[in-house]
Amino acid sequence: MNTKHNRQVWRTPKAGAISRLALAYEPLAELAADHIRVEVKAVGLNFADIFALTGLYSATPEGSFIPGLEFSGVVSALGANAATNLVPGDRVYGCIRFGGYTSVVDVNPNHCRLLPAHWSFEQGAAFPVQSLTAFYALKYLAAVQAGQRVLVHSAAGGVGLQAMAMVRAMGAQPVGSVRSQAKQAWLKDLGYSDVIVRAGDFALALAEYLQGRPLHAVLDGIGGEVQKASFASLAPMGRLVVFGAAEFTPGNRPNWFTAAWRYLRRPRYDVMNMISENKSVLAFNLIWLWQEQALFDELLSGCEALNLPAPHVGHTFAFNQAHEAIACLRSGNSVGKVVLQV
């Protein structure tokens, strides 16, 4: 294979089953005048990849597509009219609206940033999507203020870890929830003393932790009973911010009966009760951000300004092990970010 004119990709002919995802070689298209070309070194995995592959993501492309929302690598070429200060040889991380599972990507340069010199490519690929998600949720929707108490579900995951660090950087108190004592102990080793294990009756466990103290905000990507208990525990003026629904995570393909049952039992909120209780529910889908360049820049600059340590990469797989990497992510046992090395 001539790597100068071809690239390696993971492509599915259509959404519906993870097993359809296959490794292939494809010819490189001509570089668009306003894009840059990046030789990809690492790819970050997200739950959105799983939901897109199984057809449960509203933004899933029609027909054949390459999954993946974030990457890192080396700039190899510039389009003739690319408006950028980047030059060939620059180490960058970036975002793309699908198309990240590849060895070469052509992308809008505005969606790339220079990789910090002391970060690895794997850490760079772990940064943009989870950081943008956590920052938008905490800063713009939850409006977290110094001194507030903020509950972060799945605190040992990619978004969760970034959110815990951001809450602390904002001068607020992060409280994590995890599914195992092993993850609780791991977070405590990182300096997070307030971590609740979601075992048994979570509502009771949360009440026992709070002991009547106010809970000002919740960041949730789980849903179901955990979300219901979290909302019920919010103090007046509290905000529940929802960015996902991990309880719907499918296997190879969706189990429509189970999904329908969970959908019927999903949390529902009455705005009149919310007025009376003075609580809010906010939800968002990050994929729309790719069309809002000014806000994209503002959010990414906000993330960088917090000067957080490099993201924790908990699991790395070779590029040809995408199925194993996806299985690791959907198992619920991963810690930190799952990344493909190219």
Secondary structure as GFF3:
##gff-version 3
##sequence-region A 1 342
A	DSSP	beta_strand	6	11	.	.	.	ID=ss1
A	DSSP	three_ten_helix	18	20	.	.	.	ID=ss2
A	DSSP	beta_strand	22	27	.	.	.	ID=ss3
A	DSSP	beta_strand	36	44	.	.	.	ID=ss4
A	DSSP	alpha_helix	47	53	.	.	.	ID=ss5
A	DSSP	beta_strand	70	78	.	.	.	ID=ss6
A	DSSP	beta_strand	91	95	.	.	.	ID=ss7
A	DSSP	beta_strand	104	107	.	.	.	ID=ss8
A	DSSP	three_ten_helix	109	111	.	.	.	ID=ss9
A	DSSP	beta_strand	112	114	.	.	.	ID=ss10
A	DSSP	alpha_helix	121	125	.	.	.	ID=ss11
A	DSSP	alpha_helix	128	135	.	.	.	ID=ss12
A	DSSP	pi_helix	136	141	.	.	.	ID=ss13
A	DSSP	beta_strand	149	153	.	.	.	ID=ss14
A	DSSP	alpha_helix	158	169	.	.	.	ID=ss15
A	DSSP	beta_strand	173	178	.	.	.	ID=ss16
A	DSSP	alpha_helix	181	189	.	.	.	ID=ss17
A	DSSP	beta_strand	195	197	.	.	.	ID=ss18
A	DSSP	alpha_helix	202	210	.	.	.	ID=ss19
A	DSSP	beta_strand	217	220	.	.	.	ID=ss20
A	DSSP	alpha_helix	224	233	.	.	.	ID=ss21
A	DSSP	beta_strand	239	242	.	.	.	ID=ss22
A	DSSP	three_ten_helix	246	248	.	.	.	ID=ss23
A	DSSP	alpha_helix	256	264	.	.	.	ID=ss24
A	DSSP	alpha_helix	271	277	.	.	.	ID=ss25
A	DSSP	beta_strand	280	283	.	.	.	ID=ss26
A	DSSP	three_ten_helix	286	291	.	.	.	ID=ss27
A	DSSP	alpha_helix	293	305	.	.	.	ID=ss28
A	DSSP	beta_strand	313	318	.	.	.	ID=ss29
A	DSSP	three_ten_helix	319	321	.	.	.	ID=ss30
A	DSSP	alpha_helix	322	330	.	.	.	ID=ss31
A	DSSP	beta_strand	337	341	.	.	.	ID=ss32
###
